[in-house]
Amino acid sequence: MRPIHRRRAAALMALVVAATTLVTTPAAAQPEPQARTTVVSTVGDSSYTESANWFVSSLAGFTGERARYSRIPGSTASWTMVAPAVGSYAVDVWYPPFHTSARNAGYTISPGGLSVTVDQQAGGGYWRPLGQVRAEAGEPVTVTLAVGPDLTPDNLDDEYARGYAVRLRRGGPANPPALPGPNLSGYDLAFADEFDGSEIDWAGWEPRTDVRGNSSQRAENVRLADGALVIDLKKEAHRGKAYTGGGLVSKARYRYGYYETRVRINEGPGWHPAFWSMCGGADGVHRCQLAEIDGFEIDSINPRRVIHNVFDHRTPRRQVTSGWYDVGADLAQGWHTFGYLYDEAGVRFFVDGRQTAYLPYPQGPFVHDYMKVWLTAVAYNDFPDDAQLPATVTFDYFRYYQRGVYGDDDAPSGYTEAGTGWADSGLPGYGGLPARQSCGLGATATWTLRPSHTGRYDAYLYRVGGTGGQNTARVVFNGTQSTMDFTVPGGSWMPLGTYRLSGGQDYPLELIRDGAGCIRADAVKLVPR
């Protein structure tokens, strides 16, 4: 049975809670203090050293620094940390996920000399435990990564040892518990297109019409049939290409939330179905391309393999990726559900209801902009098999769930300015987007926020502080006035209080310059309790 069909609906999603188990140990079995302690070292620290040949990777770590890599046997990279107290520590390593990584990366821990060989084609993007080390207070602990011999000399695209961070840990798990499915507690269905009509809703979508890879994309290749979006894949000469594909791109732009679709890909090689987000142009002219999230990319010659990516397209372009992996099913046979849950820290990816990857992508190091949604299929990488054309890629629906409300001076709507003196600030705003600034007396920035359901919300304003700011700027929200000090350097979320708000009602949040100095307008948010 197909789900209830709704467009632009607002409804609560059922709560999915990841179960965790707490294990206790008698005090007598704990001779050492177990207070949680964590010491982290990355490739950006002064204590990090290298020998032989290492290079800057295009892959990034969880703080935005670029990882390092080498494929020269014998090359080493070392991280040194100081134990804060006497005792035993778990040693964890973090390297970016990628399918060309070394299967024999060798780690050595000192003191103790423990050696561990790690297959880096697995476990990337998470803290991976290596073992235990005992150290005295103030004693240095060094973790050394050594590049092993090339296991497959005939393959030049593997055996890259990758390094980013190491950690001493005492108390707590290496990673948060993996979610069996997306935890949508507090999320509301903000938009849905079930594709169950007779015509595409062109008020909400536009056709993909660029030329990419081996195909030209045509509006004529997208249609609705049997309650689904159908993309026709054809052997057809058009704009210098021998094949045509297509897809839909949303006109609306979204940021944080849970994105989901259900898809059935084509049979036969040569096509690249994808479900992704990017603020680009459906015509191929990417006027606002900053971030990109790939819910899935598939090359139809390998219908069991999927890749998930997050990109910061600013120079230097940075990528955090799952690498290609086998999902355990032929995606050309039957329907499969893909989703990604995007928040301020990163993106969790789900395939058929189970979490398959988590890619850290924190705001600050990386850009967090507002992106359109793409449901597409183009001829790419391999050439199509003409004998298996025409073919189709079919999307059953698209749904977007949102938790809380974000406002931003870069948001598609809901932000206005009044008064004089407004211009772009030279200080970075939230998510790497530009802030606005005014030194004009009486200048006012207003964000209009509309919560989707009735309840209690914590309100925040993202303060962009620095030299020349007003130290008593006035903030007004829901009948309450407060002041904000914009002289404090740096950017941070500042709480404005807790309010009971009505769903579907507009709530303006005003920032007013009414004294000496300047105000900087950037981002606000309502977080449900």
Backbone hydrogen bonds, N-H to C=O, Kabsch-Sander energy under -0.5 kcal/mol:
donor,donor_aa,acceptor,acceptor_aa,energy
8,R,192,A,-1.2
13,M,187,Y,-1.5
17,V,15,L,-0.5
23,V,21,T,-0.6
24,T,22,L,-0.5
29,A,26,P,-1.7
30,Q,27,A,-2.0
37,T,170,R,-2.2
39,V,168,L,-2.3
41,S,166,V,-2.3
43,V,164,Y,-1.2
45,D,42,T,-1.7
48,Y,45,D,-1.5
49,T,78,S,-2.3
51,S,76,T,-2.6
54,W,52,A,-0.7
55,F,69,Y,-2.4
57,S,67,A,-3.0
60,A,319,Q,-1.5
61,G,65,E,-2.8
64,G,61,G,-1.2
67,A,59,L,-2.9
68,R,163,G,-2.5
69,Y,55,F,-2.1
70,S,161,A,-1.9
74,G,147,V,-2.6
75,S,72,I,-2.1
76,T,51,S,-1.0
77,A,145,L,-2.2
78,S,49,T,-2.9
79,W,143,V,-2.3
81,M,141,V,-2.9
83,A,81,M,-0.5
83,A,139,E,-2.5
87,G,135,A,-2.1
89,Y,133,V,-3.0
90,A,169,R,-3.4
91,V,131,G,-3.0
92,D,90,A,-0.5
92,D,167,R,-2.3
93,V,128,R,-2.2
94,W,165,A,-2.7
101,S,98,F,-1.2
102,A,160,Y,-1.7
105,A,118,V,-2.1
106,G,146,A,-2.2
107,Y,105,A,-0.5
107,Y,116,V,-3.3
108,T,144,T,-2.0
109,I,114,L,-2.7
110,S,142,T,-2.6
113,G,109,I,-1.4
114,L,109,I,-0.7
116,V,107,Y,-2.8
118,V,105,A,-3.2
120,Q,102,A,-2.6
120,Q,118,V,-1.0
122,A,119,D,-1.4
125,G,95,Y,-2.4
126,Y,123,G,-1.1
128,R,93,V,-3.2
130,L,91,V,-3.6
131,G,91,V,-1.1
133,V,89,Y,-2.4
135,A,87,G,-2.5
138,G,83,A,-3.2
139,E,136,E,-2.1
141,V,81,M,-3.8
142,T,110,S,-2.7
143,V,79,W,-2.6
144,T,108,T,-2.6
144,T,142,T,-0.5
145,L,77,A,-3.5
146,A,106,G,-3.1
146,A,144,T,-0.5
147,V,75,S,-2.5
155,N,152,T,-2.4
156,L,154,D,-0.6
158,D,155,N,-0.6
159,E,101,S,-0.7
160,Y,100,T,-1.9
161,A,70,S,-2.3
161,A,159,E,-0.8
163,G,68,R,-2.6
164,Y,94,W,-0.7
165,A,94,W,-2.1
166,V,41,S,-2.4
167,R,92,D,-2.1
168,L,39,V,-2.7
169,R,90,A,-2.6
170,R,37,T,-2.5
184,L,182,P,-1.1
187,Y,184,L,-2.2
188,D,402,Q,-2.7
189,L,11,A,-2.6
190,A,188,D,-0.9
190,A,400,Y,-2.0
191,F,400,Y,-1.7
193,D,398,F,-2.6
202,W,200,I,-1.6
204,G,201,D,-1.7
205,W,201,D,-1.2
206,E,249,V,-2.1
208,R,247,G,-2.5
209,T,282,A,-2.6
210,D,282,A,-0.6
212,R,210,D,-0.5
212,R,215,S,-2.2
214,N,379,A,-2.9
215,S,212,R,-2.1
215,S,379,A,-0.5
216,S,243,Y,-2.3
217,Q,210,D,-2.9
218,R,245,G,-2.3
221,N,218,R,-1.3
222,V,219,A,-1.6
223,R,230,V,-1.9
225,A,228,A,-2.3
228,A,225,A,-0.8
229,L,395,F,-3.2
230,V,223,R,-3.3
230,V,228,A,-0.5
231,I,393,V,-2.7
232,D,221,N,-3.1
232,D,230,V,-0.6
233,L,391,A,-3.0
234,K,232,D,-0.5
234,K,244,T,-2.3
236,E,234,K,-0.9
236,E,242,A,-1.3
238,H,241,K,-2.5
241,K,238,H,-1.6
243,Y,214,N,-0.7
244,T,234,K,-1.9
245,G,216,S,-1.2
246,G,377,A,-2.1
248,L,375,L,-2.2
249,V,206,E,-2.6
250,S,373,V,-2.6
251,K,204,G,-2.5
252,A,204,G,-0.6
254,Y,371,M,-3.2
257,G,342,Y,-1.9
258,Y,401,Y,-2.2
259,Y,257,G,-0.5
259,Y,340,Y,-2.5
260,E,399,R,-2.3
261,T,338,F,-2.4
262,R,397,Y,-0.8
263,V,336,H,-2.9
264,R,394,T,-2.4
265,I,331,L,-1.3
272,H,378,V,-2.9
274,A,376,T,-2.3
275,F,296,F,-2.0
276,W,374,W,-2.0
277,S,293,I,-2.8
278,M,372,K,-2.0
279,C,291,A,-0.6
280,G,278,M,-1.8
284,G,281,G,-2.3
286,H,284,G,-0.8
287,R,285,V,-1.5
288,C,279,C,-0.6
289,Q,286,H,-0.7
290,L,291,A,-0.6
292,E,311,F,-1.6
293,I,277,S,-2.0
294,D,309,N,-2.9
295,G,275,F,-1.6
295,G,293,I,-0.8
296,F,275,F,-1.6
297,E,307,I,-1.1
298,I,273,P,-1.9
300,S,271,W,-3.0
300,S,298,I,-0.6
302,N,299,D,-2.8
305,R,302,N,-2.0
306,V,325,Y,-2.3
307,I,297,E,-1.4
309,N,294,D,-0.8
310,V,320,V,-2.4
311,F,292,E,-2.7
312,D,318,R,-2.7
313,H,290,L,-3.8
313,H,311,F,-0.6
318,R,312,D,-2.5
319,Q,58,S,-2.1
320,V,310,V,-2.8
322,S,308,H,-2.6
323,G,308,H,-0.5
325,Y,306,V,-1.9
327,V,304,R,-2.9
331,L,303,P,-2.6
331,L,329,A,-0.9
333,Q,330,D,-1.9
334,G,332,A,-0.8
336,H,263,V,-2.1
338,F,261,T,-2.6
339,G,350,F,-2.1
340,Y,259,Y,-2.1
341,L,348,R,-2.6
342,Y,257,G,-2.9
342,Y,340,Y,-0.6
343,D,346,G,-2.4
347,V,359,L,-2.1
348,R,341,L,-2.2
349,F,357,A,-3.0
350,F,339,G,-2.8
351,V,354,R,-2.5
352,D,337,T,-3.6
354,R,351,V,-1.5
355,Q,179,L,-1.1
356,T,349,F,-2.5
357,A,349,F,-1.2
359,L,347,V,-2.9
361,Y,345,A,-2.6
363,Q,344,E,-1.6
364,G,366,F,-1.3
366,F,362,P,-1.7
368,H,431,G,-3.2
371,M,254,Y,-3.3
372,K,278,M,-1.0
374,W,276,W,-3.4
375,L,248,L,-2.5
376,T,274,A,-2.2
377,A,246,G,-2.3
378,V,272,H,-1.0
380,Y,270,G,-1.4
380,Y,378,V,-0.6
382,D,380,Y,-1.3
385,D,269,P,-0.8
386,D,384,P,-0.8
388,Q,385,D,-2.1
389,L,386,D,-1.5
391,A,233,L,-2.0
393,V,231,I,-1.8
394,T,264,R,-2.7
395,F,229,L,-2.6
396,D,262,R,-3.4
397,Y,262,R,-0.5
398,F,193,D,-2.0
399,R,260,E,-2.4
400,Y,191,F,-2.9
401,Y,258,Y,-2.8
402,Q,188,D,-2.9
404,G,402,Q,-0.5
405,V,526,L,-2.1
407,G,524,V,-2.9
409,D,522,D,-1.9
411,A,408,D,-1.3
416,T,446,T,-2.5
418,A,444,T,-2.6
423,A,437,Q,-2.0
425,S,435,A,-2.7
429,G,433,L,-1.6
432,G,429,G,-1.4
433,L,430,Y,-1.5
435,A,427,L,-0.9
436,R,521,A,-2.9
437,Q,423,A,-2.9
438,S,519,I,-2.0
440,G,420,T,-0.6
442,G,513,R,-3.2
443,A,440,G,-2.2
444,T,418,A,-2.4
445,A,511,L,-2.4
446,T,416,T,-2.8
447,W,509,L,-2.4
448,T,414,G,-2.9
449,L,447,W,-0.6
449,L,507,Y,-2.5
455,G,501,L,-2.2
457,Y,499,Y,-3.1
458,D,527,V,-2.7
459,A,457,Y,-0.5
459,A,497,G,-2.7
460,Y,525,K,-2.3
461,L,494,M,-2.2
462,Y,523,A,-3.1
463,R,461,L,-0.9
463,R,492,S,-2.7
464,V,462,Y,-0.5
465,G,463,R,-0.8
465,G,490,G,-2.7
466,G,486,F,-2.3
469,G,466,G,-1.6
470,Q,518,C,-2.8
473,A,470,Q,-0.5
473,A,484,M,-2.0
474,R,512,I,-1.8
475,V,482,S,-3.1
476,V,510,E,-2.3
477,F,480,T,-2.6
478,N,508,P,-0.7
480,T,477,F,-2.1
482,S,475,V,-2.4
484,M,473,A,-2.4
486,F,470,Q,-3.2
486,F,484,M,-0.8
488,V,485,D,-0.6
490,G,465,G,-1.3
492,S,463,R,-1.4
494,M,461,L,-2.8
496,L,459,A,-3.2
497,G,459,A,-0.7
499,Y,457,Y,-2.9
501,L,455,G,-2.9
501,L,499,Y,-0.7
504,G,451,P,-3.4
505,Q,502,S,-1.5
507,Y,449,L,-2.8
509,L,447,W,-2.6
510,E,476,V,-2.6
511,L,445,A,-2.5
512,I,474,R,-3.0
513,R,443,A,-2.6
514,D,512,I,-0.8
518,C,468,G,-2.2
519,I,438,S,-2.3
521,A,436,R,-2.0
523,A,462,Y,-0.5
524,V,407,G,-2.5
525,K,460,Y,-1.9
526,L,405,V,-2.7
527,V,458,D,-2.6
529,R,456,R,-2.5
